[in-house]
């Protein structure tokens, strides 16, 4: 009786254990104990249900940080033809030349401190030949020291030319008036302070103290001060006033004042510039003070932006220009007032590669001295090429 009872109990327990295991094991047996293993965030996740086994994507690899330096360059020149000129040396002259070649290195030390080094080469613009020799065009350190206020030390762009040039936007076609007619240089060695005057960044100033020696070394004790103030809504209306004082030996100082107004739209931009310069005669000289005045207007229309544009500019020089014989690539007679017309079209082969057929036409006014013949017009046809990277 005892044995039979004991055996029965064992049998009952065995049956109960088997049923219990069947209940537990059945789901796992149906799908497998390890249906899916996924490792992420240093952990392993095991799924026994296919609906829950979603694949886990690896996070994207972060892009490498931008290098703190940049190399860039710019080249432009022309195939040119002087169909006629006041100077017989230039009449009929034709050929190819590079007017500018730039190679630039920019380096950013921190978001607030950066530097630029630019080398320039160009052809001889007086038909004197010679090799293209590189020289330093820009070499400066710029510090954003308070908000958006900046201090710049070294060979740097001058404010009276830089902004007008940025609106004109066709430096490879021709310089802007103060630079072209040698009233000032596009670069100077010195120190400048610039920045916005309001939170909207529409009112700006620039004050420069320099050698007034361009990108050359200093040779005298005299210095230059340039001051500009500008209202700018970009795109939209802009107005800039500029004044400079160049102190020179023997008190032969130059005072320059300029007003520039421009308007930029999506497919066009226009500009108006009036400039006046008073050149004091040197002490002890028999010459008198010399006043210079120039008015310039331009328009650039882009029917197909980054594809095709049309431009025209008219400069009226109201006095004989004493330094215009030394203009590279476009010498102008120094004895008479004149009008310069620049017009052409520009094709974009690529956003960084352009080709521009254009003409520069200088017509002279009635001679101020009796019995002097009016100079022949200067007419230069150009096929200008330009590329940058």
C-alpha positions in Angstrom: 0.0 0.0 0.0 2.8 2.3 1.0 4.8 1.6 -2.2 1.8 2.0 -4.4 1.0 5.2 -2.9 4.6 6.5 -3.1 4.8 5.5 -6.8 1.6 7.3 -7.5 2.8 10.5 -5.9 5.9 10.4 -7.9 4.0 9.8 -11.1 1.7 12.7 -10.3 4.6 15.1 -9.6 6.3 14.0 -12.9 3.2 14.7 -14.9 2.8 18.1 -13.3 6.5 19.0 -13.8 6.3 18.0 -17.5 3.1 20.1 -18.0 4.8 23.1 -16.3 7.9 22.8 -18.5 5.7 22.5 -21.6 3.9 25.7 -20.9 7.2 27.6 -20.4 9.2 26.1 -23.2 6.5 26.1 -25.9 6.8 29.7 -27.0 10.6 29.6 -26.9 10.6 26.4 -28.9 8.2 27.9 -31.4 10.5 30.9 -32.1 13.9 29.9 -30.7 15.5 31.1 -27.5 17.6 33.7 -29.3 15.5 35.0 -32.2 17.5 38.2 -32.6 20.4 39.9 -30.9 21.2 43.5 -31.4 24.1 45.4 -29.8 23.9 49.1 -29.3 25.1 51.6 -26.7 27.4 48.9 -25.2 24.4 46.7 -24.5 23.0 43.5 -26.1 19.3 43.2 -26.7 17.7 39.8 -27.3 14.3 39.5 -29.0 12.1 36.4 -29.2 9.4 38.2 -31.1 10.0 39.1 -34.8 7.7 42.2 -34.5 10.0 43.6 -31.8 13.3 42.9 -33.6 13.6 46.3 -35.4 17.1 46.9 -36.8 19.1 49.7 -35.0 20.9 52.0 -37.4 24.4 53.2 -36.5 24.5 57.0 -35.9 25.9 59.0 -38.8 29.6 59.8 -38.7 30.0 63.4 -37.8 31.7 65.5 -40.6 35.3 66.4 -40.1 35.8 69.9 -38.7 36.5 72.6 -41.3 40.2 73.3 -41.7 41.3 76.7 -40.3 42.9 77.7 -43.5 41.9 78.3 -47.1 43.8 78.8 -50.4 42.1 80.7 -53.2 43.0 82.5 -56.4 41.8 84.8 -59.1 42.9 85.6 -62.7 41.7 88.0 -65.3 42.9 89.7 -68.4 42.0 90.5 -72.0 42.6 90.1 -75.7 42.7 93.9 -76.4 42.7 96.1 -79.5 43.3 99.9 -79.4 41.5 100.9 -82.6 42.6 104.5 -82.0 44.3 106.5 -79.3 45.5 110.1 -78.5 49.0 108.6 -78.2 50.4 107.1 -81.4 52.3 104.6 -79.4 49.1 102.9 -78.4 47.1 103.2 -81.7 46.6 99.9 -83.3 48.2 98.0 -80.5 46.7 94.6 -79.8 47.5 91.4 -77.9 46.8 89.3 -74.8 47.7 90.2 -71.3 46.9 89.2 -67.7 45.9 92.3 -65.9 45.8 90.6 -62.5 46.7 87.2 -61.0 46.0 86.7 -57.2 47.0 83.9 -54.9 45.5 84.1 -51.4 46.0 82.3 -48.2 43.5 82.9 -45.3 44.0 81.5 -41.8 41.6 81.6 -38.9 43.2 81.4 -35.5 39.9 81.6 -33.6 36.4 82.8 -34.6 37.6 86.3 -33.6 41.2 86.4 -35.0 42.2 85.8 -38.6 44.9 86.7 -41.1 45.2 87.1 -44.9 48.2 87.0 -47.2 47.6 87.8 -50.9 50.3 87.8 -53.7 49.7 89.6 -56.9 51.2 89.5 -60.4 50.3 91.5 -63.5 51.5 92.4 -66.9 53.2 95.8 -67.6 50.3 98.1 -68.4 52.5 100.7 -70.2 53.7 98.4 -73.0 57.2 98.2 -71.4 57.3 94.4 -71.3 59.1 92.4 -68.6 58.3 89.4 -66.4 55.3 89.1 -64.2 56.8 89.5 -60.7 54.8 88.6 -57.6 54.5 91.1 -54.8 52.4 91.4 -51.6 49.0 92.8 -52.2 47.3 92.1 -48.8 49.0 91.1 -45.5 46.9 91.8 -42.4 45.7 90.6 -39.1 42.0 91.2 -38.2 40.6 91.0 -34.7 36.9 91.1 -33.8 37.4 92.6 -30.4 33.9 93.7 -29.2 30.7 92.3 -30.6 31.1 93.0 -34.3 33.7 95.7 -34.0 37.0 95.0 -35.9 40.5 96.2 -35.8 42.8 95.4 -38.7 46.6 95.8 -38.9 48.8 95.6 -42.0 48.4 96.1 -45.8 44.7 96.2 -46.3 41.9 97.5 -48.6 41.1 101.2 -48.3 37.5 102.2 -47.4 36.9 104.8 -50.0 37.5 102.3 -52.8 36.6 98.9 -51.3 32.8 99.4 -50.8 32.2 101.2 -54.2 34.0 98.4 -55.9 31.8 95.8 -54.1 28.7 97.4 -55.5 30.1 98.0 -59.0 31.1 94.3 -58.9 33.2 94.4 -62.1 36.7 95.1 -61.0 37.9 92.8 -63.8 36.4 95.1 -66.3 37.7 98.4 -64.8 38.7 100.0 -61.5 36.4 102.5 -59.7 37.2 106.2 -60.1 39.3 107.0 -57.1 41.5 104.1 -57.9 41.5 104.4 -61.7 42.4 108.2 -61.8 45.1 107.7 -59.0 43.4 109.8 -56.3 44.0 107.1 -53.9 45.4 103.5 -53.7 43.2 100.4 -53.3 45.6 99.3 -50.5 47.6 100.9 -47.7 49.8 99.9 -44.8 48.2 101.0 -41.5 45.6 100.2 -38.8 41.9 100.6 -39.1 38.8 100.3 -36.9 35.4 99.4 -38.4 32.0 98.0 -37.5 28.3 98.6 -37.1 26.8 101.5 -35.1 23.4 99.8 -34.5 22.0 96.4 -33.8 20.4 96.2 -37.2 23.8 96.5 -38.8 22.6 99.1 -41.2 24.9 102.0 -40.0 28.6 101.4 -40.3 31.9 103.3 -39.9 35.5 102.9 -40.9 38.5 104.9 -39.6 42.0 104.2 -41.1 45.4 105.6 -40.2 48.0 104.7 -42.8 51.3 105.5 -44.6 49.6 106.6 -47.9 52.2 104.6 -49.7 49.9 101.9 -51.2 51.3 98.5 -50.8 54.9 99.8 -51.0 57.2 100.6 -48.1 57.0 103.9 -46.3 59.4 106.7 -47.5 58.4 109.8 -45.6 57.2 111.2 -42.3 53.7 112.1 -43.6 50.6 110.0 -43.0 47.0 109.6 -44.2 43.7 109.5 -42.4 40.5 108.0 -44.1 37.0 108.2 -42.5 33.8 106.8 -44.0 30.2 106.3 -42.7 27.6 104.3 -44.5 23.9 103.4 -44.3 23.3 100.0 -46.0 20.2 97.9 -46.4 21.3 94.8 -48.4 19.6 94.2 -50.7 18.3 97.7 -51.2 19.5 101.3 -50.8 22.9 102.3 -49.6 24.6 105.7 -49.0 28.2 106.4 -48.1 30.1 109.5 -47.2 33.9 109.5 -47.3 36.7 112.0 -46.6 40.5 111.6 -46.5 43.4 113.8 -45.6 46.9 112.9 -47.0 49.6 114.9 -45.4 52.6 115.3 -47.7 56.1 116.9 -47.6 56.3 120.6 -48.2 52.6 120.9 -47.3 51.5 119.5 -50.6 48.5 117.9 -48.9 45.5 116.2 -50.6 42.0 116.5 -49.3 39.4 114.1 -50.9 35.6 114.0 -50.3 33.2 111.5 -51.9 29.5 110.6 -51.8 28.3 107.3 -53.2 24.7 106.2 -53.5 23.6 102.8 -54.8 20.6 100.5 -55.0 20.8 96.7 -55.3 18.0 94.5 -56.5 17.8 90.8 -57.3 18.5 91.2 -61.0 20.1 94.6 -61.1 22.2 97.3 -59.4 22.9 101.0 -60.0 25.3 103.5 -58.5 26.1 107.2 -58.5 29.4 108.7 -57.3 30.6 112.2 -56.9 34.1 112.9 -55.8 36.1 116.1 -55.2 39.8 116.5 -54.5 41.8 119.5 -53.5 45.6 119.3 -54.1 47.6 122.0 -52.3 50.6 123.4 -54.1 53.9 122.7 -52.4 55.5 125.4 -50.4 57.6 127.7 -52.5 56.2 126.4 -55.8 54.9 128.6 -58.5 51.9 126.3 -59.2 48.5 127.0 -57.7 46.2 124.6 -55.8 44.5 122.1 -58.1 40.9 121.0 -57.8 39.7 117.7 -59.3 36.0 116.6 -59.8 34.5 113.5 -61.2 31.0 112.2 -61.5 30.3 108.5 -62.2 27.1 106.5 -62.8 26.7 102.8 -63.6 24.0 100.2 -64.1 24.4 96.4 -64.2 21.4 94.2 -65.2 21.3 90.4 -64.9 18.5 89.1 -67.1 19.7 85.6 -66.2 21.7 85.8 -62.9 24.9 83.8 -63.0 24.3 83.3 -66.7 24.3 86.6 -68.5 24.5 90.3 -67.6 24.7 93.7 -69.4 26.5 96.7 -68.0 27.3 100.3 -68.7 29.2 103.1 -66.8 29.8 106.7 -67.6 32.6 108.8 -65.9 32.7 112.6 -66.4 36.1 114.1 -65.4 35.5 117.8 -65.3 39.2 119.0 -65.2 42.5 117.9 -66.9 43.7 114.8 -65.1 47.3 115.2 -64.0 48.1 111.5 -63.4 46.0 109.9 -66.1 49.0 109.3 -68.4 50.2 106.7 -65.9 47.0 104.6 -65.9 47.9 101.0 -66.6 46.1 99.5 -69.7 44.3 102.8 -70.4 46.5 105.9 -70.6 44.4 109.1 -70.9 45.5 112.5 -72.1 46.4 114.9 -69.2 45.5 118.2 -70.8 41.8 118.1 -71.3 38.6 117.1 -69.5 37.1 113.9 -70.8 34.2 111.4 -70.6 34.8 107.7 -70.3 32.1 105.2 -71.4 32.4 101.5 -70.4 29.9 99.1 -71.8 29.6 95.4 -72.6 28.0 92.0 -71.8 29.2 89.2 -69.6 28.6 85.4 -70.1 29.0 82.9 -67.3 30.6 79.8 -68.6 30.5 78.6 -65.0 29.7 80.6 -61.8 33.4 81.0 -61.4 34.4 81.5 -65.0 33.3 84.5 -67.1 33.8 85.9 -70.6 33.0 89.6 -71.4 33.2 91.4 -74.7 33.4 95.1 -73.8 34.6 98.5 -75.0 36.2 101.5 -73.2 35.7 104.8 -75.0 37.4 108.1 -73.9 36.2 111.3 -75.6 37.8 114.6 -74.9 36.3 118.0 -74.5 37.2 121.3 -76.2 40.8 122.2 -75.4 41.1 124.9 -72.7 44.1 126.5 -74.5 43.5 128.3 -77.7 45.1 126.8 -80.8 45.4 123.3 -79.3 43.8 120.5 -81.3 41.3 118.2 -79.6 43.0 114.8 -78.8 41.8 111.8 -80.7 39.4 109.6 -78.8 40.7 106.5 -77.1 38.8 103.4 -78.2 39.7 100.0 -76.8 37.9 96.8 -77.6 38.4 94.0 -75.1 37.5 90.3 -74.8 37.9 90.0 -71.0 38.3 86.6 -69.4 38.0 86.0 -65.6 38.1 83.0 -63.4 38.4 82.3 -59.6 38.6 79.4 -57.3 
